[in-house]
Amino acid sequence: MSGLMKVSSNPHIRSKVTTSNIMLAVVIALLPAAGFGIYNFGLDALILILVTVASTVLTEFLFEKGMHKKVTIGDFSAVVTGLLLALNLPPKAPWWIGVIGGVFAILVVKMLFGGLGQNFMNPALGARCFLLISYTSIMCNFECDAYTGPTPLASLKAGESVNILDMVIGKTGGTIGETSMIAIVIGACLLILLGVIDLKIPGSYIITFTVFVILFGGHGFDLSYISAQLAGGGLMLGAFFMATDYVTRPVTKKGQYMYGVVLGLLTGIFRMFGPSAEGVSYAIILGNLLVPLIEKITMPKAFGKGGERA
């Protein structure tokens, strides 16, 4: 019978885009920030990046071998985790910090929850928060050969003036990958052009944070202060490369906008009212925990369900 339909198992919609393609694109997009970090901080930054990436890849390989599972290091997800974690570390942090963070990110946050696609929070940020709690003095020490004294955000919180152009270019102290706003935006533009991410989450995140700073920053509509807050710390790196993580972000469009708003509010609260000048990492981690609730609220109702009875 020619009228018979072909029946096949799901998935019914297929794409040539693979996990390894996406992760490789993220790695390439992170190279400008990583490259500037190495240029800015020198050999120490390069060693820390290599050691951290090696620790995440090796941890995933050994775990999967030991558990007799398929080895998945070829999908580059462990490389992305290691690179993001390294870019969130102080340039003078000892190499073993990268190893401990890399093992925690892969073993505890990722693999023990089922591997890629099952982790409930961003592995790199989960590891960074773990390191911040466990090794606070090391993780908060941003002094290096090129820069001494507090970071621009710390100076801003203390009421001191900062050089905004240096912050945009990246000629400041901070973690390896957060200093150059230009390098981060270049990588973000690449991901947007490739269709890996869009502006729903980072756009709503940055706009919400900006409005919060205007209302509660104590400086009103001061463009120099707002620019410094946007260029300083890990806001841009977090907004474009960690808040957009496919696994830990909401799947609904409304949910992604809501998620961005929540992140902007949390970051603003931490920065304006908290003891620390930063707050992006904790904001995204808390946002990750709220994703199931956000999806429950924003998930569209199935056709024919939820209607009012006559």
Secondary structure, DSSP 8 states (H G I E B T S, - for coil): -TT------S--S--S--HHHHHHHHHHHHHHHHHHHHHHH-HHHHHHHHHHHHHHHHHHHHHHHHTT----GGGSHHHHHHHHHHHTS-TTS-HHHHHHHHHIIIIIIIGGGTSTTT-SS-HHHHHHHHHHHHSHHHHT----SS--S--HHHHHHTT----HHHHHHT-S-SSTTTS-HHHHHHHHHHHHHTTS--SHHHHHHHHHHHHHHHHHSSS-S-HHHHHHHHHSTTHHHIIIIITT-TTTS-SSHHHHHHHHHHHHHHHHHHHHHSSSS--HHHHHHHHHHHHHHHHHHH----TT-S----
